[in-house]
Amino acid sequence: MLNVKAFGAVGDRSALDSTAFQAAVDECHRLGGGTVTVPAGDYSIGSIELKSRVMLHLELGAVLWASTNRADYREDWSGAYENRILFKATNADSFGITGKGTIRGFGTEKFGSWWGVPKPPELRVCTCFFDNCRSVTLEDICIRDSSFWTIHLKQCDTVYINRVSIHNYRYHLNTDGIVPDSCRHVFITDCHLSTGDDCIPIKSTEQQACGPIFVTNCILETPNTAIKLGTETYGNISDIYFNRCTVNAAVGIGIFVKDGGTVERVRMSEITIESADLYDIKPVLPLFIDVEKRHADSKLGSVRDVVFRDLFISTRSTVVMQGAPDSLLDNISLQHVTMRITGYMPFGHRSKPITGKRTLKEQRDTEFMIKPAYLTIAYGKNVRLDHIQVFECEEAARHNRHDICLAYSENVIHNYTSIEAGGHEQWIG
């Protein structure tokens, strides 16, 4: 067990302490592994490389402040969108960050077109980027005000993230929470993620599968998408499980397939979704599925074998699930879903949420978003709807909307009654 102060760390923000941190990590790694302890104090740091068999332990009262000086970050660590990186590990195993301490970023100003500031800041820093690593542990730490993706896991295997709190500035774009990207065996439990972008976006930016991933007992808050599969789907995303989560977001659960992969074997249960009050600013949907092509030459992906069970939804909006004419949603099940419609909002001019870069536009951008129903399913087959309940407030009830709209779908089972919607629309309720 080594102490960063024994390697020259000051801990009062009067000097940059990342050199001392790196020296302690390197020595612990050289000795065969162990723990590098960070006692209470305020430490100013730049880029630090984490290494195999070394656990960085932040004691209660330890605060690590990310430097605002670009020169304090390694120029050869250029991540997505040319951001810099605070903690990085590559090809490492059995390492991580634990303890009751805090990592502080500087993403505290507005950024993003929705907020009227389309130009990004000159310096953005990803808090943690772990590439091709194994047996990673992040436990009990708090991360605040990250200026870019907070925890990016790329092609990692066996990751445990327990009791981690992330609190980023709500109006700062690209401050995603935990990003499993082409990863396997990721376990996320008892976390509280409040972000300015997607809370848990599960991606496949390479032609490599992602999953299984297990998320349990988490609180997710964002003005964007809380639980997101996609948009990058160059490889398959499969065996995804979310259970007992509470969500407040513009899009509560979103499955966005744009790059040819298949999203399959997904189960989400016991999830409470409250739509964020952003109806006048951007598309708001508690649950949204969309299959499309990102570009004209992109492959067309698919969604199949997905179960949503025991969802409690509070919203003024709708659920929209749409496949494509050449890629029907297959074997989608909604069981015991309760929707409480808390107010009226017009649907006539709505467009679907466009997340991720794309160059195509099509009729489905608006076609099913404007249907006067609280649940719209288009281009699906083998769909099961079991105990779907919609409760309207008085204001919403005056507009005579339907509970369910089925379009271009086949073999739909609604409470054990088969409905053949075919190429026309079928309205229920």
Buried (B, 14 or more C-beta within 10 A) or exposed (E): EBBBBEBEBBBEBEEBBBBBBBBBBBBBBEEEBBBBBBBEBBBBBBBBBBBBBBBBBBBEBBBBBBBBEEEBBEEEBEBBEEBBBBBBBBEBBBBBBBBBBBBBBBBEEBBBEBBEBEEBBEBBBBBBBBBBBBBBBBBBBBBBBBBBBBBBBBBBBBBBBBBBBBBBBBBBBBBBBBBBBBBBBBBBBBBBBBBBBBBBBBBBBBEBBBBBBBBBBBBBBBBBBBBBBBBBBBBBBBBBBBBBBBBBBBBBBBBBBBBBBBBBBBBBBBBBBBBBBBBEEBBBBBBBBBBBBBEEEBEBBBBBBBBBBBBBBBBBBBBBBBBBEEBBBBBBBBBBBBBBBBBBBEBEEBEBBBBBEBEEEEEBBBBBBBBBBBBBBBBBBBBBBBEBEBEBEEEBEEEEBBBBBBBBBBBBBBEEEEBEBEEEBBBBB
